[in-house]
Amino acid sequence: MNAFRKNDSSIPDGAGMKTQSSGANSAPAVKSGVFAIRGKLPVNRLGFGAMQLTGRGVWGEPADRAEAIAVLRKAVELGINLIDTDSYGPYVAEELIREALYPYRAGLVIATKAGLVRTGPDAWVPLGRPEYLRQECEMSLRRLRLDCIDYFSSTASIRMYPPRINSGC
């Protein structure tokens, strides 16, 4: 399973891009303008970061799961077409995203990351080994119920693992 978006000729590039955002063009996120991730993946400038959906210390379930799901749905209703997540919870945020938004609307971009192991509330241990990043990518695909992650990045420091090691990811 390939987790990365291949060059897609159907995605326009250039400053005049149009997005496939939900809602009318008057939605607040649509009004924020558009930029293209890596020059190919158009998203509204106003996105949603899922870090605070989880419990205290970015750990565990949220105090009110139904409210977290409602927040995600409202964000998309307001024109958000970029959801950014990571191992928040750990993994709780990705599960909430799936529960709230799957099946995903056309044009919704989900970005996720790997490279930090969660060992407890407010604890983040860097781990950028290529095999760990691959494993986390595969697990994110399953949790999010995706065939492809639109944008996957490593949060691990490049100083920990020189580029020659990371280049195989």
Secondary structure as UniProt FT lines:
FT   TURN            9..10
FT   TURN            15..16
FT   TURN            25..26
FT   HELIX           28..31
FT   STRAND          34..37
FT   TURN            38..40
FT   STRAND          41..44
FT   STRAND          48..49
FT   HELIX           51..53
FT   TURN            56..58
FT   HELIX           65..77
FT   TURN            78..79
FT   STRAND          82..84
FT   TURN            90..91
FT   HELIX           92..101
FT   TURN            106..107
FT   STRAND          109..114
FT   STRAND          116..120
FT   TURN            121..122
FT   STRAND          123..126
FT   HELIX           130..144
FT   STRAND          151..154
FT   TURN            158..160
FT   HELIX           163..166
FT   TURN            167..168
//
